[in-house]
Structure formats: structure tokens, C-alpha cells
Amino acid sequence: PNAECQNLVGGYNCVCQPGYERRGKKGHCKDALLEPAAQNFGISAAKAKILDFFFSLDINECKEMPCHKAAMCYNLPGTFTCTCIEGYSGDGFDCQGQKFVSSTFYQNFIKFYQICIKN
């Protein structure tokens, strides 16, 4: 199958149909797109790539917001990680600490406080 053969004097000659090539010791015409790993399952390379696409789609676990409210979620292929933001410590699921007030805010607060005391 998958070949057109012509009888010749003392033998024959077979030519594989388009999309097939001669493989193996007996030279049978096999699907040219079959990769060696996929040949065992009879899946063409094109079908294998489609299956790989659907089975390797990454789910964005961060959409469900699994991390602590003081943590950042980073989506990774097949998984995710949570990291506490600056000023907090922990594993990302439980962050402890207090967010530090920026130095600019602190300086403005001191200036305002000093003005109030002077007046």
C-alpha cells in the first residue's frame, strides 16, 4: 500500500505516493511526516504537534490570586510562585511584616509636624 509498483523484466520498481517515503529493511512506504517516536503510535508529526500544543498549554494559576495580599504572583510554565513584596517576609502565601513608609512621605510628615508645633 501507499506505493505504485511497475513490473519490470526480472523484477519490479515501486515508487511511494506523495507524502510517503521508503523506510525500513523491506523498503515499505511510510508516512513521511511520521517521526520515529510517533511511529509506534501511528501519529503523524503534524498530529503530534497539535496534541503537544493542547497538552502543553499553560494555565495561569495567578488568575485565581492564590498568593497573600502582600505578595506578587509569578506564573511559570506548569506552575507559579508567590513572593512577598518589599517590606514583608514569608513564603508568599503568608507574608508577615509592615510595609515601610517611603522616605519622601516620612520627610513630608516631619516637615508638616514641625510647622504645626512652631505655630
C-alpha positions in Angstrom: 0.0 0.0 0.0 1.0 3.7 -0.4 3.0 2.9 -3.4 2.7 2.5 -7.2 4.6 -0.5 -8.5 5.6 -1.4 -12.1 6.5 -4.8 -13.2 9.9 -4.9 -14.9 11.8 -7.7 -16.6 13.2 -9.8 -13.8 11.6 -7.7 -11.0 9.6 -4.6 -10.2 10.0 -1.0 -9.2 7.8 0.7 -6.6 7.5 4.5 -6.1 6.0 5.8 -2.9 2.9 8.0 -3.2 3.2 11.7 -2.4 3.6 12.2 1.4 5.3 8.8 1.8 8.9 7.6 1.7 10.7 4.2 1.7 11.6 3.1 5.2 12.9 0.0 7.0 14.7 -3.1 5.8 11.9 -4.1 3.4 11.5 -0.6 2.0 7.9 -0.2 2.8 6.4 3.3 2.1 5.7 5.0 5.4 4.2 8.4 6.2 7.0 10.9 5.5 5.8 13.1 8.4 6.0 10.3 11.0 8.7 11.0 13.5 10.5 7.9 14.9 9.0 8.4 18.4 5.5 8.8 16.9 5.7 5.9 14.5 5.0 3.4 17.3 1.6 5.1 17.9 0.9 5.8 14.2 0.7 9.5 14.8 1.9 11.9 12.2 4.3 14.7 13.1 1.6 17.2 12.4 -0.9 15.5 14.7 1.8 15.1 17.3 2.5 18.8 17.2 -1.3 19.6 17.6 -1.6 17.3 20.6 1.6 18.7 22.1 0.1 22.2 21.8 -3.1 21.3 23.6 -1.5 19.3 26.3 1.3 21.8 27.0 -1.0 24.9 27.3 -0.1 26.6 30.5 -2.8 27.5 32.9 -2.3 30.9 34.6 -2.7 29.9 38.2 -2.2 33.6 39.2 -5.7 34.4 37.9 -7.1 32.7 41.0 -4.9 35.0 43.2 -3.5 32.2 45.3 -0.9 34.4 47.0 -1.1 36.6 50.1 -2.4 40.1 49.6 1.1 41.4 50.2 2.7 39.2 47.6 3.3 39.1 43.9 2.3 36.0 41.9 4.5 34.9 39.0 3.1 32.4 36.5 5.6 29.9 35.2 5.2 27.0 32.8 3.2 24.4 34.6 3.4 26.1 38.0 3.6 29.5 39.8 5.4 31.2 42.6 4.5 33.7 45.2 6.9 36.3 46.6 6.3 38.7 49.4 6.6 42.3 48.4 9.2 44.6 49.8 8.7 45.3 53.5 7.2 41.9 54.1 8.7 38.4 54.6 7.4 34.9 54.3 6.7 32.2 51.7 4.4 34.3 49.5 1.3 32.5 50.9 1.8 34.0 54.3 3.6 37.4 54.4 4.4 39.0 57.7 5.6 42.5 58.4 4.7 46.0 57.8 5.0 47.9 54.6 7.7 50.5 55.0 6.7 54.1 54.6 8.6 55.8 51.8 11.3 58.2 53.0 9.6 61.0 51.0 6.4 60.5 52.8 8.2 60.4 56.1 10.2 63.6 55.4 7.0 65.5 54.4 5.3 64.3 57.6 8.1 65.6 59.7 8.0 69.0 57.9 4.3 69.2 58.4 4.6 68.2 62.1 7.4 70.8 62.7 5.2 73.5 61.1 2.3 72.6 63.4 4.5 72.7 66.5 6.0 76.1 65.6 2.6 77.7 65.0 
